[in-house]
């Protein structure tokens, strides 16, 4: 069942990275409300304590449309919208051991919708809007030991709002927008050779989708155009995609995560209706079934997620449709 929050008056959708001329709106800092008390948990977590969302240390700045990844015990938040405006060089780092935020070396270019992963002891930023019209080809790695960014071989084509994951020591960039069009492209970067190659494309061209690696396979679901419900999985052994049962609620601007043996699709928005979602769906690769986790305390879109140990971190995001308003609330699921 769709769970969305309608916002009136209607705000501009985040379908593109353009902003309106109305100026920035105040950051959304409202603390989360109590989550539902009786969610359905995935089979992988059935024997654990009841799952719940809580608020962590607020981000120093409210952001949305960010790249998020975990490196060691740190959560990195890159780029995004700030104060209702696109393209930022933001680089925030949460030390999950102390619960404190700090700033690190800014992105080489102001970006949003940037693919972000951790690989070989570094944080990687791939593509995004802001550096060039139609999407960026930029690929950069951040070394926390030196607090510096390094440039690498660019993407074959400009890309933004795609799925970016790591599988078998390589970065996979899937789908997204390229020069204004949805693509199904599947590009693979090998850091050992600093070269890109191609793999089997997505079955469905999509942007603003959720993606993660679970059990040696890549899972992708939801996204645009429209509110996609389709889901698919990539097997590197055969270089083929297979169709999965559809995600229960179609939406876009979602976060994806691998968590406790399941593939999560979190939050999202409906551009036509200007609504944001609280739904969290979990796909179990063993049973090939979707189940519901506790809803987000409040709707979020333009989000990214990271997992440290068994805790999932969801920083910032848009509490309403479009890119006018950002949040500085950090949500954690444990």
C-alpha positions in Angstrom: 0.0 0.0 0.0 1.3 3.4 -0.9 2.4 5.5 2.0 3.2 9.0 0.8 3.1 12.5 2.1 1.6 15.1 -0.2 3.0 18.6 0.0 1.0 21.7 -0.8 1.6 23.9 -2.5 3.3 21.7 -5.1 7.1 22.0 -5.2 9.3 21.5 -8.3 10.3 17.9 -8.8 13.9 16.7 -8.6 13.6 15.1 -12.0 16.5 17.3 -13.2 19.1 19.2 -11.3 17.7 22.6 -12.0 16.3 24.9 -9.3 13.6 27.5 -9.3 14.1 31.1 -8.9 12.3 31.3 -5.6 15.4 31.1 -3.5 16.5 28.6 -0.8 14.1 27.4 1.9 15.0 26.8 5.5 16.6 23.5 6.3 14.3 20.8 7.7 15.4 19.9 11.2 12.3 18.4 12.7 13.3 15.3 14.9 11.8 12.0 13.8 8.7 10.7 15.3 8.2 7.3 16.8 8.2 4.5 14.2 5.4 1.9 13.9 5.5 -0.6 16.7 4.8 -3.9 14.8 6.8 -4.0 11.5 7.4 -7.2 9.6 11.1 -8.1 9.6 13.0 -10.1 6.9 13.8 -13.7 7.6 17.5 -12.8 8.1 16.6 -10.7 11.1 13.7 -12.6 12.5 15.6 -13.9 15.5 17.1 -10.5 16.5 15.7 -7.8 18.8 12.9 -5.7 17.3 14.2 -3.3 14.7 13.8 0.5 15.3 14.8 3.8 13.8 16.5 6.5 16.0 18.1 9.9 15.4 21.8 10.3 15.6 24.0 13.4 15.7 22.6 16.0 13.3 24.7 16.8 10.2 26.6 20.1 10.3 24.6 21.1 7.2 21.3 20.0 5.7 21.8 18.1 2.4 19.9 16.0 -0.2 20.8 14.2 -3.5 24.1 13.1 -1.8 26.5 10.3 -2.3 26.9 8.1 0.8 29.3 5.3 1.6 31.1 3.7 4.6 34.9 3.4 4.8 35.9 1.5 7.9 33.9 2.9 10.7 33.4 6.3 9.0 30.4 7.3 6.9 31.2 9.8 4.1 28.6 12.2 2.6 29.5 13.8 -0.7 28.1 16.7 -2.8 24.4 17.2 -3.0 21.9 20.0 -2.7 22.5 22.6 0.1 20.1 25.4 1.0 17.9 24.5 -1.9 20.7 24.9 -4.4 22.3 22.1 -6.5 26.0 21.2 -6.9 28.1 21.4 -3.8 31.7 20.3 -2.9 30.4 19.1 0.5 32.4 16.3 2.2 31.2 15.4 5.6 32.5 12.4 7.6 30.7 10.8 10.6 32.9 8.8 13.0 30.4 6.2 14.1 32.6 5.3 17.1 32.2 8.8 18.6 29.0 10.0 16.9 30.8 13.2 15.7 30.9 14.8 12.3 33.9 16.5 10.7 34.6 18.0 7.3 37.2 16.6 4.9 38.8 17.7 1.7 36.0 19.0 -0.6 35.1 17.3 -3.8 37.2 18.5 -6.8 34.0 19.8 -8.5 30.7 20.8 -7.1 28.3 17.9 -7.8 25.0 16.3 -6.8 23.6 12.8 -7.8 27.2 11.5 -7.6 27.9 7.8 -7.4 29.8 7.0 -4.2 31.5 3.8 -3.1 34.4 2.6 -0.9 37.2 0.5 -2.5 40.8 -0.3 -1.7 40.9 2.0 1.4 39.6 5.0 -0.5 36.3 6.7 -1.2 35.3 7.1 -4.8 33.1 9.7 -6.5 31.8 8.8 -10.0 29.7 11.0 -12.3 27.1 13.4 -11.1 25.5 16.6 -12.1 27.3 19.9 -12.0 30.7 19.5 -13.6 29.3 19.5 -17.1 26.0 19.7 -18.9 24.2 16.3 -19.2 26.3 14.7 -16.5 29.9 14.3 -15.5 32.5 11.8 -16.7 34.7 12.5 -13.7 36.1 9.8 -11.5 37.9 10.7 -8.3 39.3 8.8 -5.3 39.8 10.2 -1.8 42.6 9.0 0.4 41.8 9.6 4.1 45.5 9.2 5.0 46.4 12.3 3.0 43.0 14.1 2.9 43.4 14.4 -0.9 41.5 13.6 -4.0 43.0 12.0 -7.1 41.6 12.0 -10.7 41.2 8.7 -12.6 40.1 7.5 -16.1 36.8 9.1 -16.8 33.5 7.3 -17.4 32.9 6.4 -21.1 29.9 8.7 -21.2 28.5 11.5 -19.0 26.4 10.1 -16.2 24.4 11.1 -13.2 21.8 9.6 -10.8 22.9 6.1 -11.6 23.6 3.1 -9.3 27.2 2.7 -8.2 28.4 -0.4 -6.4 31.5 -2.5 -5.8 31.7 -6.1 -6.9 34.8 -8.3 -6.9 37.2 -5.4 -6.5 35.7 -3.3 -9.3 33.3 -0.4 -9.5 30.1 -1.0 -11.4 28.2 2.1 -12.6 24.7 1.2 -13.9 22.0 3.2 -15.7 21.4 6.8 -14.7 20.9 9.8 -16.9 23.3 10.7 -19.8 22.7 13.9 -21.7 19.1 14.0 -20.5 18.2 10.4 -21.4 17.7 7.3 -19.3 20.3 4.6 -20.1 20.8 0.9 -19.3 24.6 1.1 -19.7 26.7 -1.1 -17.4 30.3 0.2 -17.1 33.0 -1.5 -15.0 36.1 0.2 -13.6 39.2 -1.8 -12.6 41.4 0.3 -10.3 44.4 -2.0 -11.0 44.5 -0.9 -14.6 42.7 2.4 -14.4 40.4 1.3 -17.3 36.7 1.0 -18.0 35.0 -1.9 -19.7 31.4 -2.8 -20.4 29.2 -5.6 -19.1 25.6 -6.7 -19.8 23.3 -3.7 -19.6 20.3 -3.4 -17.3 17.1 -4.9 -18.6 15.4 -1.6 -17.8 17.0 1.8 -18.4 16.5 3.8 -15.2 17.7 6.6 -13.0 17.3 7.5 -9.3 17.1 3.7 -8.5 18.3 1.7 -5.6 21.2 -0.7 -5.9 23.4 -2.9 -3.7 25.5 -6.1 -3.7 24.2 -9.1 -1.8 25.8 -12.5 -1.9 28.0 -11.7 -4.9 25.2 -10.3 -7.1 24.1 -6.8 -7.9 20.5 -5.9 -7.1 18.7 -2.9 -8.7 15.1 -1.8 -8.1 12.7 1.1 -8.5 13.7 4.4 -10.1 12.5 6.5 -13.0 11.0 7.1 -15.5 7.7 7.0 -13.6 7.5 5.1 -10.4 9.2 1.9 -11.4 8.4 -1.3 -9.5 10.7 -3.5 -11.6 13.7 -5.2 -10.0 16.6 -7.2 -11.4 19.8 -9.0 -10.4 23.1 -9.4 -12.1 25.2 -12.6 -11.9 28.9 -11.8 -12.8 29.5 -15.5 -13.5 27.2 -15.5 -16.5 27.1 -11.7 -17.2 23.4 -11.8 -17.2 20.5 -10.0 -15.6 17.5 -11.9 -14.2 14.0 -10.5 -13.4 13.0 -10.4 -9.7 9.6 -10.0 -8.1 8.6 -6.3 -8.3 9.2 -4.1 -5.3 5.9 -3.6 -3.5 5.9 0.2 -3.9 7.2 1.9 -7.0 9.1 5.1 -6.4 12.3 6.9 -7.2 15.0 9.0 -5.5 15.4 6.0 -3.2 18.4 4.7 -1.2 19.6 1.1 -1.6 21.6 -0.9 0.9 22.9 -4.5 1.6 21.8 -5.1 5.2 21.8 -8.4 7.2 21.7 -10.5 4.0 18.9 -8.6 2.4 18.6 -5.8 -0.3 16.9 -2.7 1.0 14.9 -0.1 -0.8 14.4 2.9 1.4 12.2 6.0 1.2 11.7 7.8 -2.2 9.4 10.2 -3.9 6.7 10.4 -6.6 7.5 13.4 -8.8 4.1 13.6 -10.3 2.3 13.7 -7.0 5.1 15.6 -5.1 4.9 13.0 -2.3 7.7 11.4 -0.3 7.7 7.9 1.2 8.5 6.3 4.5 8.4 2.7 3.2 11.3 0.4 3.6 11.2 -2.8 1.6 13.6 -5.8 2.1 14.3 -8.4 -0.6 15.6 -11.8 0.7 17.6 -13.5 -2.1 17.0 -16.9 -0.5 13.3 -16.8 -0.4 13.0 -14.4 -3.3 10.4 -12.4 -1.4 9.9 -8.8 -0.3 9.0 -7.9 3.3 8.5 -4.7 5.2 10.9 -3.2 7.7 9.9 -0.4 10.1 8.9 2.7 8.2 11.1 5.7 8.2 10.0 8.1 11.0 9.4 10.7 8.3 9.5 10.6 4.5 12.8 11.1 2.8 14.0 11.2 -0.9 17.3 12.1 -2.6 19.0 9.9 0.0 21.9 7.5 0.3 22.6 4.8 2.9 25.7 3.2 4.5 26.1 0.3 6.8 28.8 0.0 9.6 28.8 -3.3 11.4 25.0 -4.0 11.6 23.8 -0.4 11.8 22.4 1.4 8.8 22.9 5.1 8.5 20.7 7.4 6.5 21.9 11.0 6.5 19.9 14.0 5.4 17.7 13.8 2.3 14.7 15.8 1.2 11.7 15.8 3.5 9.5 17.0 0.6 9.4 16.4 -3.1 11.9 18.2 -5.3 15.1 19.9 -4.3 14.0 23.0 -2.4 14.2 21.6 1.2 17.0 19.6 2.8 17.2 17.8 6.2 20.2 17.6 8.6 18.6 14.6 10.5 20.7 11.4 10.7 18.5 8.3 11.0 19.9 5.0 12.1 18.3 1.5 11.9 19.5 -1.2 14.3 
